[in-house]
Amino acid sequence: MKSNPGPRGDRAAHDAGASDPHGHRPVLLGEIVELLVPISGESVIDLTAGRGGHAVALGASVGASGTLTLFDRDPANLAYACARVSAMPAAPRIQSVHADFRSVALMMPGGTPPANAVLADLGFASTQVDDPSRGLAFSHDGPLDMRLDPTRGETAAQLVARLDERELADIIFHYGEDPFARRIAKNIAQTRARVPISTTGQLASLVRESYGARAAASRLHPATRTFMALRIAVNDELGALEGLVAAVRDAALAAASGSPTWLAAGARVAIMSFHSLEDRIVKRAFAQVIEAGWAESLTRKPVEASPAEVGANPRARSAKLRAIKLVR
Ligand SMILES: C[S@@+](CC[C@H](N)C(=O)[O-])C[C@H]1O[C@@H](n2cnc3c(N)ncnc32)[C@H](O)[C@@H]1O
């Protein structure tokens, strides 16, 4: 998941993968394949390979004569998805790229045919949130890490130690929409003056304390929003998405002017988000390329999961899928 425990809570994200042997159920799978219409021999990019749920379906459509390029920030998920697709009968040519998708234009391996279809399924996989060592969930105690790419970057513990109280409050308020953001940030600042905040359990109980008597009345665990906000900040998730939509926009302009680019003529691009701030970025960027005449919309309104899918996979509840097709 998509990605975020978000206001739905970690429990929902956990349950979403529990009944899938790969630890994560792909969201809106049929709808994505229908929108991207990958066909035999095409070149497809899955920018968020995760546990390979979407990648297997995309790989089966392009077949042995096609190319599937898999990106993920998380090397373990990337390796898992690549192995899963490779084991398919008539597997496509697979290329594995351990990178942030904002660098897609630079990181496409040399000689890759321009992409006919591209998918980004934002956020994190259920297996990531379920692993206490990743520090993504308040429901398990573990190191306060939260990095989707554990090989680089600042951990949540380092971020919480470095930012001033006001910056922390802004992050918790803007990304987590937590009404108690200022109080939580103050409590963090007072606590870290005495002892470093280095575990998820410490942070979760500190947030609960900040809620005071209102914790009992809260439908969600009080730490839900703070954890989501810090995860978004640690991974610069909105910056990564802005980078990706800029790369799509630049490629759409290049394609419209007949210049070579990483997207093929008529390429389809689908982005599935799980947070209103992400959806806003995608909506605006797609509107710009459509208005410029470089692409047409494939989704008049964002596609959402059916009640049946949400019933089977609570994580699908906040999914919003938007797609465009380059006109040239
Ligand atoms: C929701 S999961 C994808 C699940 C996948 N579609 C499946 O069916 O198994 C999102 C994945 O994207 C990765 N990810 C998140 N942000 C990323 C970024 N900016 N660049 C590359 N990978 C990213 C996460 O590490 C995670 O493995």
The ligand as a Gaussian input file, in Angstrom:
#p B3LYP/6-31G(d) Opt

LIG

0 1
 C        2.023000       0.049000      -3.214000
 S        3.546000      -0.700000      -3.393000
 C        3.428000      -1.384000      -5.020000
 C        2.739000      -2.685000      -5.036000
 C        2.748000      -3.366000      -6.384000
 N        2.026000      -2.611000      -7.374000
 C        2.216000      -4.767000      -6.260000
 O        1.184000      -5.070000      -6.875000
 O        2.806000      -5.578000      -5.557000
 C        4.569000       0.661000      -3.675000
 C        6.035000       0.306000      -3.931000
 O        6.626000       1.477000      -4.492000
 C        7.869000       1.710000      -3.895000
 N        8.074000       3.150000      -3.981000
 C        7.453000       4.116000      -3.273000
 N        7.877000       5.329000      -3.647000
 C        8.781000       5.121000      -4.657000
 C        9.573000       5.995000      -5.458000
 N        9.536000       7.326000      -5.301000
 N       10.371000       5.453000      -6.390000
 C       10.428000       4.088000      -6.554000
 N        9.720000       3.223000      -5.801000
 C        8.897000       3.736000      -4.863000
 C        7.752000       1.154000      -2.497000
 O        9.034000       0.796000      -2.011000
 C        6.835000      -0.045000      -2.708000
 O        7.569000      -1.224000      -2.930000

